[in-house]
Amino acid sequence: IIAGGGLAGCLLADRLSLAGKKVLVLEAGSPDYNTMFIRIPAGILRLFRSKYDWQHETGGEKACHGRNIFLQRGKVLGGSSCTNVCLHHRGSAQDYNDWAV
């Protein structure tokens, strides 16, 4: 039994089933990964605070003057990998110098 049908849960279920194991994946979200707003990158803004989102927020962040930060997390089969539009940012050399990495 795997709790969560996100990317990791689905991958684990696949690997176990390939090894001949019986697998049950439990997912609270819907299987609507073919929904237009999930399939096209421009749809990401429609997914925030929708039925496809767990609507998590951090506690009051000290560095943000006590504000909560919204954390979009996918509530759909496939999890957040279905709702994050694969965005990434490559830090500049100055970023890494500032972070002392």
VOBA-1610 file (N, C-alpha, C; in pm, whole numbers, padded with zeros to 5 digits, always signed):
BEGIN
Ile+00087-00118+00000Ile+00000+00000+00000Ile+00090+00123+00000Ile+00068+00210-00096Ile+00145+00333-00106Ile+00050+00451-00086Ala+00081+00533+00014Ala-00002+00651+00042Ala+00055+00767-00037Gly-00018+00810-00138Gly+00023+00925-00219Gly+00057+00884-00360Gly-00016+00940-00453Gly+00005+00911-00595Gly+00082+01020-00665Gly+00176+01082-00592Gly+00264+01180-00656Gly+00369+01108-00737Leu+00467+01183-00783Leu+00571+01127-00868Leu+00643+01011-00800Ala+00684+01029-00676Ala+00757+00923-00605Ala+00669+00801-00580Gly+00544+00824-00538Gly+00453+00713-00512Gly+00424+00633-00638Cys+00404+00702-00749Cys+00376+00633-00876Cys+00499+00557-00925Leu+00617+00616-00908Leu+00740+00547-00949Leu+00761+00421-00865Leu+00741+00433-00735Leu+00754+00317-00646Leu+00654+00208-00683Ala+00531+00247-00711Ala+00429+00150-00751Ala+00468+00078-00880Asp+00523+00153-00974Asp+00567+00093-01100Asp+00678-00007-01076Arg+00778+00032-00997Arg+00892-00057-00972Arg+00847-00184-00898Leu+00760-00168-00801Leu+00712-00285-00728Leu+00629-00377-00818Ser+00545-00319-00902Ser+00462-00403-00989Ser+00548-00474-01094Leu+00654-00409-01140Leu+00745-00475-01235Leu+00817-00593-01169Ala+00833-00585-01038Ala+00896-00695-00963Ala+00794-00803-00926Gly+00670-00791-00977Gly+00569-00892-00953Gly+00488-00874-00827Lys+00502-00760-00761Lys+00429-00734-00637Lys+00291-00675-00670Lys+00194-00702-00583Lys+00063-00637-00593Lys+00072-00504-00522Val+00020-00399-00585Val+00037-00263-00532Val-00098-00192-00531Leu-00123-00119-00422Leu-00239-00031-00412Leu-00187+00109-00383Val-00222+00204-00469Val-00183+00344-00450Val-00307+00422-00406Leu-00297+00489-00292Leu-00406+00573-00241Leu-00371+00719-00265Glu-00457+00791-00334Glu-00434+00932-00364Glu-00559+01011-00331Ala-00544+01118-00252Ala-00659+01200-00212Ala-00707+01289-00325Gly-00616+01325-00414Gly-00653+01413-00526Gly-00722+01336-00637Ser-00758+01410-00738Ser-00830+01350-00851Ser-00733+01298-00957Pro-00782+01214-01046Pro-00698+01167-01156Pro-00707+01258-01279Asp-00731+01385-01257Asp-00757+01479-01367Asp-00630+01536-01430Tyr-00525+01454-01445Tyr-00401+01505-01501Tyr-00414+01542-01648Asn-00525+01507-01714Asn-00547+01548-01852Asn-00621+01681-01862Thr-00651+01743-01749Thr-00717+01873-01748Thr-00632+01974-01823Met-00694+02059-01903Met-00622+02156-01985Met-00525+02241-01903Phe-00565+02286-01786Phe-00481+02374-01707Phe-00357+02303-01652Ile-00362+02172-01643Ile-00245+02095-01602Ile-00156+02066-01723Arg-00215+02047-01838Arg-00141+02008-01958Arg-00064+02123-02023Ile-00109+02247-02004Ile-00038+02359-02068Ile+00028+02447-01962Pro+00153+02489-01983Pro+00223+02570-01883Pro+00148+02697-01844Ala+00080+02761-01938Ala+00010+02886-01907Ala-00105+02864-01808Gly-00146+02740-01790Gly-00257+02711-01700Gly-00219+02711-01552Ile-00092+02723-01522Ile-00046+02712-01383Ile-00117+02811-01291Leu-00142+02931-01339Leu-00206+03031-01252Leu-00349+02992-01216Arg-00415+02914-01300Arg-00550+02866-01269Arg-00549+02753-01167Leu-00433+02692-01146Leu-00424+02579-01053Leu-00401+02624-00909Phe-00344+02743-00891Phe-00319+02792-00756Phe-00451+02807-00682Arg-00456+02755-00561Arg-00575+02763-00475Arg-00701+02708-00543Ser-00682+02600-00617Ser-00795+02535-00684Ser-00814+02395-00624Lys-00904+02317-00682Lys-00926+02181-00634Lys-00805+02092-00661Tyr-00710+02138-00742Tyr-00589+02063-00774Tyr-00472+02099-00683Asp-00497+02175-00578Asp-00392+02230-00494Asp-00424+02203-00347Trp-00324+02162-00270Trp-00344+02140-00127Trp-00352+02272-00049Gln-00312+02381-00109Gln-00322+02516-00051Gln-00245+02529+00081His-00121+02480+00081His-00035+02492+00198His+00024+02632+00208Glu+00047+02676+00329Glu+00121+02800+00356Glu+00219+02772+00469Thr+00329+02843+00467Thr+00424+02832+00576Thr+00367+02904+00697Gly+00432+02885+00811Gly+00400+02967+00927Gly+00457+03106+00902Gly+00434+03199+00990Gly+00489+03333+00973Gly+00640+03329+00957Glu+00689+03376+00845Glu+00832+03372+00816Glu+00902+03496+00872Lys+01000+03471+00955Lys+01072+03580+01020Lys+01134+03674+00916Ala+01195+03618+00813Ala+01261+03700+00710Ala+01162+03776+00623Cys+01034+03745+00636Cys+00930+03812+00556Cys+00837+03893+00644His+00888+03940+00755His+00811+04022+00848His+00683+03952+00896Gly+00696+03820+00920Gly+00583+03744+00975Gly+00480+03698+00875Arg+00501+03727+00747Arg+00403+03684+00646Arg+00411+03535+00620Asn+00300+03477+00581Asn+00296+03338+00538Asn+00329+03332+00390Ile+00397+03225+00348Ile+00433+03206+00208Ile+00349+03092+00153Phe+00281+03117+00042Phe+00198+03017-00023Phe+00287+02913-00089Leu+00257+02785-00067Leu+00331+02676-00127Leu+00236+02592-00211Gln+00242+02606-00339Gln+00155+02532-00428Gln+00199+02386-00428Arg+00109+02294-00395Arg+00136+02151-00391Arg+00023+02078-00462Gly+00057+01995-00557Gly-00042+01929-00641Gly-00128+01827-00571Lys-00257+01843-00581Lys-00355+01747-00526Lys-00421+01679-00645Val-00343+01594-00710Val-00387+01527-00832Val-00295+01405-00850Leu-00343+01305-00919Leu-00258+01190-00947Leu-00138+01239-01026Gly-00020+01219-00972Gly+00102+01275-01029Gly+00160+01381-00938Gly+00080+01429-00842Gly+00127+01525-00743Gly+00172+01657-00799Ser+00268+01717-00731Ser+00314+01851-00768Ser+00385+01852-00903Ser+00431+01737-00948Ser+00494+01734-01081Ser+00393+01769-01189Cys+00263+01754-01161Cys+00160+01792-01258Cys+00128+01941-01255Thr+00171+02010-01150Thr+00128+02148-01135Thr+00243+02248-01123Asn+00366+02206-01143Asn+00476+02300-01121Asn+00535+02357-01249Val+00482+02324-01363Val+00526+02369-01496Val+00675+02357-01518Cys+00743+02277-01439Cys+00887+02251-01455Cys+00969+02379-01460Leu+00936+02475-01377Leu+01013+02600-01371Leu+01143+02577-01296His+01247+02642-01341His+01373+02639-01268His+01446+02770-01294His+01539+02796-01208His+01619+02918-01222His+01764+02881-01195Arg+01850+02911-01287Arg+01992+02887-01266Arg+02050+03010-01200Gly+02103+02993-01082Gly+02157+03106-01007Gly+02279+03165-01075Ser+02297+03292-01058Ser+02416+03357-01113Ser+02534+03330-01021Ala+02655+03352-01072Ala+02775+03330-00991Ala+02769+03416-00865Gln+02717+03537-00876Gln+02709+03626-00760Gln+02615+03569-00653Asp+02505+03503-00696Asp+02416+03438-00599Asp+02494+03338-00515Tyr+02569+03252-00579Tyr+02643+03151-00505Tyr+02751+03212-00416Asn+02815+03316-00464Asn+02913+03386-00380Asn+02847+03445-00257Asp+02730+03506-00277Asp+02658+03566-00164Asp+02613+03460-00063Trp+02579+03343-00110Trp+02534+03237-00022Trp+02650+03159+00040Ala+02771+03189-00004Ala+02891+03120+00042Ala+02884+02969+00018Val+02838+02936-00103Val+02826+02795-00140Val+02949+02752-00217
//
